[in-house]
Amino acid sequence: MLLNPPPADPIEEAEQEPRWSEDTRKVAGRTAIALFAVLLCYHTSLWTLMRGLTVDTPLAYLGLVPIIAAVLGYALARPSINEPNIHDRHIDRIVGVPLVIAAFASLVLLPARLSTMYWLYRIDLLTMPLFVAGVVALAFGVRMLWRTKAAVLFLFLAWPIPIRGLVTLGLEPLTGLTAGAVRMVVGVIPVATVMAGDGITFQVAHGGAQGTFLVQVASACSGANGLLGFLLVASAFTLVARGTKSAKFSWLAAGTALVWVFNVIRIVAILAVGKFFGETASIDILHPVAGLFTFNIAVLIMVLQAHRFGLSLPVFSGPSRTRAVLAAVPTAGRAMLGIVVIALFGSVFNHNLTAYDPISSSVGNPRVGKFSQVSLRPTGFRGERVGTFENGKRFFGEDSSWVRYQYAALGTSQLGSDVPVLADVINTGKLQAFSDFGIEACYRFHGYSTEGVKRVDLGNGVVGTVLNWADPDGLAWTTVYWLWAVREGSGLRYERVVLLLNDSNSARVASPPLEDSIARQVGIRADEAVRGAETGDVTARQGELRTFLVQFARTVIQSSADRSAQMPEPVEFGG
């Protein structure tokens, strides 16, 4: 009796099929769709990362993270020889679906909930790896997700907040160390003179007094840019390289030191070129390209010398990726369709994040100036300071200020009011204080009645709150308020702006109708539904006043963004 031999394990077989067999094209197409879905859903987030590569800041290299993660994922996708050929599509869905839904929900709900703080903390980059992990699980199976987990986790390095904190701790000491090394070198090679004072300024003399210029070793010259870039690239290399942990650590340490030394050489070269060829050759020609050149040379040297540390490149052979994918997920048509549909809707909400651009940079630095600087000349109105409250310091901090402004209409636009609009602006360095002492809680504490509390889109990514309230004597007001981060010098502050309009019967207002973004309104209403918020009904008179005050708030915010854009460009973090 003849017995049919058992089918060969597709995982254990070596890759024998032609390079572009039908199975290979099938998996390649699925991979292309998965990549397309990620790019589509997070196109704005990824574009801001790539755009940051042109900024002279240590955080600029974060734009390389998605590219490195993609290459790393490809390198790690090949299964090991001894990997068991056991797959469960139910587990793929149990893992993948919640991850994709969580990432999508964050794009819809959190911008409405957090307003400008969403972009300040770049929550989109924090949740993007969740979407990628879900797509991998649904399209290629949980085993593929486990094999490429390092690549997915690597994506979290694109989140600038923790990196910024680490750079904050190390930037000043690194700058001092670099300047000290340059001082030692110029003490031996007299290409510049150290200026008295801060110890980071060097005088370069070329062709007499008229050719003398100063070079300062500031934070941008500390080498932090190159060190962070090297650590990103090198850490990915160590994940795929073969060798012991101690060998990898030694290689990383040596590479970090080499990149720093090359940065010192770069600075000395700039000083030397300035001495012999002048400021134009030094600053305008050499300086813009020297950093990239020395960085690439240092990285190339470390890669070529990796074998001296006991490291070797991975062997790109073994079981077939294609067969592993098809064994785990033979067909994924419905899963891919669902992923693309969610990515399509997600792209709409992700595109809305472009509204934040006038308010905050891609690495979370505020662009808006202080209220007193940029917000007192909205179109058709003029504002002036009318009072200051000192009793707020015990709530919002000793460094806080509480100032009241009053706006009067000029009668030159469709937006107008014959009663003044008041603005109470609290400026503090403690964001948590605004949560501890919220507006509605404050009104309730003083016995005021509130109604019609509703979140509203105020433009430029700002989401505020509108409400009506009355004191025990029956005096009624309409209020719109919002929070945002502002730049004060090179620092970061927070402001809560509260606009107040008295609801007197004699007040006359004029306002064009409100035009709202559908996607933004969907996010706001969805967030209110999740929180169980009840807005309540308002009268026609209240609706008229609310429409005016919301439109006025939008005018103030747009004017603030426009005037902030005319201010000197803020220095990006570490630049």
N, C-alpha and C positions, 0 to 999 in steps of 0.2 A: 504494500500500500504506500502510495506517495503522499507525503505531507508537504503542504505549502510552507515555505520558510517564513518566519515572522518578518513583518515589515521592518526595514532598517530605521533606527532612531534618527530623525532628521536633525536633532541637536548634535549627535555624536559624529555624524558624517562630515567629512571635510567638504569644503565648498568646491563642487565639481561642475555646477551648471555654468553655461556661458555667461559672460559678463552682463549681457542685456537679455537674459531669458525672459519669458513671460512672467515668471514669478518675481524676478528682479524688478521688472517694470511695474508690476503691481505694488510691490512694497515701496518703490521709489515714488510712485504716484501718491500713495498714502502718506508718505513722509512729506512730500511737497504740500499736500493739503493741510497737514498738521502745522507745518511752518507758516503757511499762508494764514491759517486761523489765528495763530499767535500774533503775527505781524499785523493782521487786520484789527484784532481786538485791542491791541496795545500800541497802535501806530503812533499816537501822539506821545506816549510815554517813551517809546524807543527813539523817536525823533529828537526829543529833548536831550536824551542821553548822548546821541551822536553829535548833536549841535554843540554840546558842552566840550567836545574834544578840541574846539578852537579857542577855548578860554584858558588863560594862563593861571591855573589853579591846580592844587594837588588832586582835586576831585574830578578834573577833566578826564582822567584815564578810566573813570567808571563807565564811560561810553564803550570801552572795550569788553566789558563784562559779558553782554549777551553774545558777542561774537566768540569769545573764548569758551563760553558755556556750550555753544552749538558745536564747536570743534571737539570739545571735551566729551560731549554726549556721543558723538560719532565714534570716538576712540574707545569709549567704554561700552558701547552697545553690543559688541561681540560676546556671545555667551562663553562660559568656561567649558572645558571638555567634560568635566564631571557634573555639570548642572543637570538635575533631574528633569525629565520631560513631563512635568505635571503642570496642568493649567486649569484654571477655573474662571470661566467668563463672568460668573456671578460676582466673584471677588473683584474682578476688574471694575465692574459697575459700582459695587459698594464703595470702592476707594475713589474711583474717578469722578462719578457724578457729584458727590458732595463738594469735592475740590473745585470743579468747574462752576458749580452754582454759587459757592462761597465767594469766588473771585468776581463773578458777574454781579452778585448782590452788592459787593463792596463798591463797584463802579457806579451802581445805580443809587445806593442809599447814602454812602458815606460823604460824598461831596455836599449833599443837602444837609446832612447832620453836622459836619465839621466846618463848612464854609471854607474860608481861605486857609484854615489850619490844615485842611486836607492836602493842599499843595505845599504848604510850608514844611510838612513832615513827609511829603512824597509817599503817601499811603498806596498810591497806584503801583509803585515799584516794590513795595512790601508784599502786595498780594499777587503780583504777576507770576512768581514761581508757583503759586497754588494752581493757577490756570494751566501753566505748562505741565505740572505734575498730573493734573486731571486729564489733559489731552494725551499724554504719554500712556497713562493707564488704560484709557478707553480705546486708543488707536493701536497700541502695541502690546498691551497686557501689563499686569503688575510686575511680572518678572523683569520686563524691560525697564520699568520704572525703578526697580531695585538695583539693576545693573548700572543705571545712569543716575543714581541718586546724588552722586557727588556733583554732577553737572547741574542738576536742578537746584541743589543747595548753593552752588556757586553763584546762581542768579541773585541770591540775597545780598551779595556784595555790591550790587548796583544801588542798593538803598543807601543814600548819602548820610543819613543821620548818625549812625554809629561811627562811620568812617570820619565824619567831621569832628566828632567828639575825640577820637583818637588823635587826629591831626592837631586839634587844639592843644592837647597835652604835650605833644612832641615838637610843635613847630618852632616855638621860641628857643628851646634848648638846641634844636638842630641848627637854627640860624646862627646862634652864638658859636656852635662848634665849627660850622663852615667858615664863618668870618675869622675865627681864631686860626684855622688852618691856612687861610689865605694870607693872614698877617705873617705867619711863620714863613711862608714861601717868599713873599715879597721882601722879607728881611734878608733873605739869601739872594734872591734874584730881584734886583731893584727896578721893577717895571712900574711901580706906583709907590706913593707915599701914604702912610696911614694918617688920616686926619685925627686930631685930638677930639675927644668927646665920646661918641657912642661906640667907637671901635669897629664900625661896620662900613665906614665911608672912606674911600680911597681916592686920592688925587692923582690923575694921570697927566703928565706933562709931555706935550708934543710940539716941537718947533717953537718954543718960547711961551711967554705968558698968554698970548692970544689963543694958543692951541690947548690950553689946560682945561680939563673937564673933570667932573666927579663921577665916580661909580659907587653905588651903594649896594651892599650885599643884604638885601631885604629878604622877606619871607619867600618871595617868588624865586630867589636865587639860592635858597637854602638846600635845594636838592630833594625837597619833599615830593615834588612832582615825579621825578625819576624813580625815587625809592618806592612810591606807591605803585607806579606803573610796573616796575620790575617785580614787586611782590605779587601783583595780580597775575602776570604772565608766568612767573616762576612757580607759584603755588599750583597753578594748573598743570605745569610740566611735571612737578613732583607727584601729582596724582596718577599719572600714567607711566612715569618712568619706573624702571625696575631697580631696586636697591633697598638697603636697610633704612629705617627711620633716622638713625643717627647720620647716615651718609647724606640723606636728603636735607636734614637740618644744617649740616656743615656746608653743603652746597648753597643753601639759601643764605646763610650768614656770610659766606665769602662773597656771594654775588651782591648782597646788600652793601658790603664794605666797598666792593669794586665800583659800584654805581656812584657811591658817595665820593670816592677818590676821583673818579672821572669828572664829577661835577666841579670839584675843586680845580682840576686841571682846566676845565672849560672857563672858569672865572679868571684864572691866571692868564689863559690864552687871550681872553677879551682885553685884559689890562695890557698885555704885551702888544697886541695889534694896535691898541689905542696909542701906545707910546711911540711905535715906529711908523704907523700909517694914519693915525688921526682918529677922531671921534666917529666920523661917518663910516669908515671901514669897520670900526670896532662895534659900535652900537647898532647902526642901521643895516649892516651887511652880515657880520659874523654872529651877533647876539641872537637873532631870530632862528638861526638854523643850528647853532652849536649844540644846544641842549638835545635836540632830537638825534643829531649825529653821534654824540658821545654816549647817549643812552643806547642806541642801536649797537654800537661797537661793544659796549659792556655786556649787553645781553648775548651777542654773538660769541664773545669770548667764553662766557659761562656755559653756553650750550656746547661749544666745541671741547671744553675742558671737563664736561660732566663725567667722563669716564675715569678721570683721575680721582674722583670722589667715590668711585664704586657704583656709579649710576649708568644705566644704559637705556636706550630708546626701547619702547615696547615693541613686541613682535606682532605685526598686524597680520596674523594668520590664525587659523583654527576653525572651529565650527562656523557655519554660515549664519550671518545675521538674517538673511532673507528667509532661510528655512526655520530659524528660531521664531521669527515674527509670524510666519504662516502657521506654524505648529501651535502657537499660543492664540492667535486671532486669525483664523482662516478667512473670515469675511468681516468687514467692519463698515459696511455701507451705511446702515442706519446710525451707527455711532458717529461716523464722519459727517453725515448730514446734520445731526444734532449739534455737533461741535461748530460747524460752519454757521448755522443759524444763530447760535448764541454769540459767536464771534461777531457776526454782522450787527446784531443789536448792541453788543458791547462796544463796538467801534463808534457808534453814535454817542454814547456816554463818554467814551474815552476822548473823542474829538472835542467834546464840550470843555475838556480841561485846558484847551488853548485860551479860554477866557481868563485864566489866571495869569497869563503872561505879563500884563502890565502891572500886576500886583506883586508877583514874586518870581524869582529866577528859577531855573530848572534844578538848582541844587538847594533851593529853600531859603535863599537870601531875599528879604523884603526889598521891594523897589519903591514903595510909597513913602513919601516924606511925612513928617508930623502934620497933624491936622492944622495946626497954626500956620504951617508953611504953605500948604497946597490946597486947603479946602475952604478958604474964605471968599473965593471969587467964582462961584458957579455961575453958569450962564443965566443972566437975568436977575441976579441977586448979589448983594454985598453983605458980608458978615463982619462983625466987630466983637471984640471981647468986652463983656459987660460985668463979669464977676468971677470970683475965685472962692472955692470952698476948701477950708483946711481940715474939716472934721473927717474927711475921707482917708487921711493917712493911717489911721488906726485899723482901717479895713483893707486898704490896698497897698500898704507899705510906706515907709518913711520917704522913699524916693518917688512916690507917686504925686500926681497933680490932678486937680479937678477944676476945670475951667468951664465957664458958661459963655457961649457966644450967642449973638442975636443976628438973624438974617432979615433984611428988608428987601422987598421986591422992587425992581427998577422999572417994571412995566414994559420991558423990551422983548418979552418972549411969550409964547402961549401958556407958559407955566407962571402962575401968579397968585398972590394972596394979599389981602389988605390988612392982615394981622401978621405980626412978626413970627418967625419960626425960631424957636430956641434950640440950642445944641449944647448938651452937657457932655463934655469929653474928659474921660479919665484915662490918664497915661501912666503905665506902671511897667515894671519889669517882671511882675508876678502874674502869669496867665491864670494860674489856679484861683487867684483871688476873685476873678469874674465868675467862676463857677460857685465859689463859696458864698458870694453875695450877689445873686442873680437879680435881675430887674423885677420879675414877677414875684419872687419871694420877698423882695424889699417892699413892693406895693402892698402885698398881703399883710406884712408885718405892721405896716402903718395904718392898716384898716381900710385901704382903698379897695374898691370893687373893680375887677377886671373882666373883660369880655372880648370875644372875637380874636383870641390869641391865634395868630397864624404865621407860618413861615412864608417868606416872600423872596423872590429872586431880585436882587438889587444891581445885577450886572457885574461884569468883570470877575465872575466867580464868587462874589459876595452874596451870601444868603443871610437875610436878617429876619426880624420878627416885627410884626405890626399888631397893635392891640389898642383897645379903648379902655380907659379907666376913669374913675371918679373918686374924689375924696369924700369924707363923711358930710361935708357941707354942700355936696352936690356939684362942685366945680368939675367939669368934664374935660378930658384931654384925649388927644390921639397921639400915639407914640410909635416911632419906628426906631429900632436900634440894631447895631451890628458890632462885631468884633473884627479886628484885623491886626496884623503885625506891621510895624512901621520901622523905617531906618532912622536912627539918630546918630549922626556921625558914622562911625564904623560899627556901631552896636545895634542891638535888636531890642525893640520895645513893643508893648501891646497897648492898643487903645480900644476902649468901648465908647462908641458914639451913640448918643441918645437924642433923637430929634423929637421935639414936643410942639404940638399945635393946640391952642386953646379952642375948645368946641363951643365958643359963644355963638348965639343965634345970629349976631350981626356979622360974623366972619364970612367973607366971600372969597372963594378960591376958584381958580381956573386951571384945568389940567387936560392935556390930551389923553386919550384912553391908553391903558396899559397894554403893551404888546409883550407877551411872554414866550420864551423858548419852550416848545412842546416837550423836548427831552428833559429840560430842567424842571418843568412842572411835574412831569411824571416822577422824577426823582424825589421832589419835595413832597408830593402827595403820598408816594409809596412810603417814605420815611415817617410821615405822620400816621399812616395806617399801621405801620409796624409798632410805633410808640403808643398807639391808641389815643392820639391827641384829638380833642374835640374843639373845633374852632367856634362853633355857635353861629347864630345868625346876627347880622348887624342891620341897622336901619338904613334907609336910603341916604339920609344925611351923613351918617357915619361912613357909609361907603364912599361918598363924595370926598370927604376929608381924608380918608385912608388912601384913595387913589392919588390925590394931590401929594400927600406926604411921601408915599412910596416913589412917585415920579420925581419928587424933589430929592429924595435920598439917592436915586439913580443919577441925577444930575450932579450932585455933590461928589459921588464916587467917581464918575467919569471925568469930572473936572480935576479931581485929585490925581487920577492916573495920568491925565494929559500934562498937568503941571509937573508931576514927578518925573515924567519922561524928559522934560526940559532941564532938569537939574543935572549936575555932573554925574556921569555914570557911576553907580556904586561899585566899589572894588569887590570882586568875587572873593569868596572865602579863601584865604591863603594866598591871594594874588598880590 
